[in-house]
Amino acid sequence: MNDPAFPLLRNGRTDDVDAVLALWRRAEASPSSTESAADVLGLLERDPDALILAEAGGEIVGSLIVGWDGWRATFYRLAVDPGHRRRGLAGTLVREGEKRLAALGARRLNAIAESHKPAAMAFWASAGYELQTSRSRFVKNLP
Ligand SMILES: CC(C)(COP(=O)(O)OP(=O)(O)OC[C@H]1O[C@@H](n2cnc3c(N)ncnc32)[C@H](O)[C@@H]1OP(=O)(O)O)[C@@H](O)C(=O)NCCC(=O)NCCS
């Protein structure tokens, strides 16, 4: 078991799914329509490197999904356990994601943040991401 004060980063595995869903609830990450255990398992099956987790004292305390489609890259589900915030963990997760994406050849990275969440907005700005006000996001859920 690693030191709770120094979370380790590792890839998410199929047996982490319940703990990851619990982290997202604790972190009050806004629920999306693709957030069941089956959705997370589908992600891991498609890309075993897509889910980066931070583990401390045997607990999952941080997550980041790294999406790469060969054209653009997008980060999803950046979440840090409330008890581990403001210690640079989100920054560590994003830097790891950026490193992986650079190795894959990605050059343009997107992060979708909810504008009513000041911590999320402040985080991405502090991580060097530029807020685009000239674009809108269109979304459709398939049945
Ligand atoms: C947003 C979130 C991931 C940040 O995690 P974190 O590990 O606390 O972030 P870090 O410690 O790496 O913060 C780095 C910098 O981001 C900014 N920041 C982070 N949280 C902030 C807050 N609550 N208020 C203001 N600035 C904040 C600061 O500039 C901070 O640097 P500092 O601590 O030296 O001032 C975390 O608050 C969270 O999980 N929130 C709920 C889920 C969510 O909104 N996720 C984002 C989805 S896009």
Ligand as a Chemical Component Dictionary entry (heavy atoms), coordinates in Angstrom:
data_LIG
# 
_chem_comp.id                   LIG 
_chem_comp.type                 NON-POLYMER 
_chem_comp.pdbx_formal_charge   0 
_chem_comp.three_letter_code    LIG 
# 
loop_
_chem_comp_atom.comp_id 
_chem_comp_atom.atom_id 
_chem_comp_atom.alt_atom_id 
_chem_comp_atom.type_symbol 
_chem_comp_atom.charge 
_chem_comp_atom.model_Cartn_x 
_chem_comp_atom.model_Cartn_y 
_chem_comp_atom.model_Cartn_z 
_chem_comp_atom.pdbx_ordinal 
LIG C1  C1  C 0 -11.035 20.747 -10.414 1  
LIG C2  C2  C 0 -10.266 19.713 -9.589  2  
LIG C3  C3  C 0 -10.017 18.478 -10.481 3  
LIG C4  C4  C 0 -8.915  20.309 -9.165  4  
LIG O1  O1  O 0 -8.162  19.306 -8.494  5  
LIG P1  P1  P 0 -6.917  19.664 -7.536  6  
LIG O2  O2  O 0 -6.081  18.431 -7.401  7  
LIG O3  O3  O 0 -7.416  20.290 -6.301  8  
LIG O4  O4  O 0 -6.153  20.751 -8.404  9  
LIG P2  P2  P 0 -4.601  21.198 -8.243  10 
LIG O5  O5  O 0 -4.200  21.066 -6.800  11 
LIG O6  O6  O 0 -3.781  20.470 -9.250  12 
LIG O7  O7  O 0 -4.733  22.741 -8.605  13 
LIG C5  C5  C 0 -3.833  23.406 -9.472  14 
LIG C6  C6  C 0 -4.256  24.856 -9.577  15 
LIG O8  O8  O 0 -5.606  24.946 -10.110 16 
LIG C7  C7  C 0 -6.270  26.071 -9.505  17 
LIG N1  N1  N 0 -7.357  25.596 -8.633  18 
LIG C8  C8  C 0 -7.660  24.313 -8.315  19 
LIG N2  N2  N 0 -8.752  24.269 -7.508  20 
LIG C9  C9  C 0 -9.139  25.540 -7.319  21 
LIG C10 C10 C 0 -10.194 26.140 -6.577  22 
LIG N3  N3  N 0 -11.058 25.403 -5.860  23 
LIG N4  N4  N 0 -10.294 27.486 -6.593  24 
LIG C11 C11 C 0 -9.433  28.250 -7.299  25 
LIG N5  N5  N 0 -8.396  27.735 -8.019  26 
LIG C12 C12 C 0 -8.253  26.403 -8.031  27 
LIG C13 C13 C 0 -5.221  26.768 -8.650  28 
LIG O9  O9  O 0 -4.534  27.693 -9.488  29 
LIG C14 C14 C 0 -4.301  25.599 -8.284  30 
LIG O10 O10 O 0 -3.009  26.018 -7.912  31 
LIG P3  P3  P 0 -2.735  26.456 -6.385  32 
LIG O11 O11 O 0 -3.319  25.384 -5.497  33 
LIG O12 O12 O 0 -1.226  26.526 -6.341  34 
LIG O13 O13 O 0 -3.426  27.772 -6.201  35 
LIG C15 C15 C 0 -11.049 19.302 -8.300  36 
LIG O14 O14 O 0 -11.449 20.463 -7.613  37 
LIG C16 C16 C 0 -12.288 18.449 -8.583  38 
LIG O15 O15 O 0 -12.210 17.211 -8.677  39 
LIG N6  N6  N 0 -13.464 19.104 -8.707  40 
LIG C17 C17 C 0 -14.747 18.380 -8.940  41 
LIG C18 C18 C 0 -14.806 17.739 -10.306 42 
LIG C19 C19 C 0 -14.558 18.739 -11.419 43 
LIG O16 O16 O 0 -15.126 19.826 -11.458 44 
LIG N7  N7  N 0 -13.671 18.330 -12.327 45 
LIG C20 C20 C 0 -13.289 19.132 -13.459 46 
LIG C21 C21 C 0 -14.041 18.687 -14.625 47 
LIG S1  S1  S 0 -13.479 19.559 -16.047 48 
# 
loop_
_chem_comp_bond.comp_id 
_chem_comp_bond.atom_id_1 
_chem_comp_bond.atom_id_2 
_chem_comp_bond.value_order 
_chem_comp_bond.pdbx_ordinal 
LIG C1  C2  SING 1  
LIG C2  C3  SING 2  
LIG C2  C4  SING 3  
LIG C2  C15 SING 4  
LIG C4  O1  SING 5  
LIG O1  P1  SING 6  
LIG P1  O2  DOUB 7  
LIG P1  O3  SING 8  
LIG P1  O4  SING 9  
LIG O4  P2  SING 10 
LIG P2  O5  DOUB 11 
LIG P2  O6  SING 12 
LIG P2  O7  SING 13 
LIG O7  C5  SING 14 
LIG C5  C6  SING 15 
LIG C6  O8  SING 16 
LIG C6  C14 SING 17 
LIG O8  C7  SING 18 
LIG C7  N1  SING 19 
LIG C7  C13 SING 20 
LIG N1  C8  SING 21 
LIG N1  C12 SING 22 
LIG C8  N2  DOUB 23 
LIG N2  C9  SING 24 
LIG C9  C10 SING 25 
LIG C9  C12 DOUB 26 
LIG C10 N3  SING 27 
LIG C10 N4  DOUB 28 
LIG N4  C11 SING 29 
LIG C11 N5  DOUB 30 
LIG N5  C12 SING 31 
LIG C13 O9  SING 32 
LIG C13 C14 SING 33 
LIG C14 O10 SING 34 
LIG O10 P3  SING 35 
LIG P3  O11 DOUB 36 
LIG P3  O12 SING 37 
LIG P3  O13 SING 38 
LIG C15 O14 SING 39 
LIG C15 C16 SING 40 
LIG C16 O15 DOUB 41 
LIG C16 N6  SING 42 
LIG N6  C17 SING 43 
LIG C17 C18 SING 44 
LIG C18 C19 SING 45 
LIG C19 O16 DOUB 46 
LIG C19 N7  SING 47 
LIG N7  C20 SING 48 
LIG C20 C21 SING 49 
LIG C21 S1  SING 50 
# 
